[in-house]
């Protein structure tokens, strides 16, 4: 649900996600419930953190604590005379928002979990692995492999994901992505460093693997849409990598105005913890079939 900002307010004439300022003595969740009651007449009964965004306009700076409200009571209306409307997550791309809201739009449109294929014995084994992961709740699929038939497998996985209405992400090069006409490309940290800018990929989603605050800064500077940050916990695929831990993950994510997936030792039980520490969700290899 969106509300139209009055023309006489900052960023007037643009659409926004309803909310407001935290008052003295309030928690963020208390402010959320009060503001939505005052602005649109609903009583929030269930919500979770979605993303936190720090943004500087020419004339002011804002810190947005964004929540996903999944359950509420009451009938939404513009209690302050503002126009409101409902739209789908995909439909958000048709509206004009303040610049600080673009990461919110991205967070609403991106899935909560990514299945990463890892290496596999055969193309058929890869397809079977992905099918099992989708049946267990994976919301998107990333092909990460050096298999000789990688592009052929990618084409098949792309079709499979489209038939299941899931996002397919290619871990590869802009040239491979262009050849396959994929909507989402994921880069290694080395590829991110070599990337000229966001225009190198014409698809909807460009992401990268990050492991340090410096790499996160590069991803932001080059205009990427989301990243994975790893390793949060100990992982079998990189046993010598020191895990960040949730406290470090949360601290680093606070300065990143884009969705960030927790990667490294993740499983289904970690997703609520990931949300609580500022993650868009989790990305994992073995979690879907162990």
Order of alpha helices (4+ residues) and beta strands (2+ residues): beta-beta-alpha-beta-beta-beta-alpha-beta-alpha-beta-alpha-beta-alpha-beta-alpha-beta-alpha-beta-alpha-beta-alpha-beta
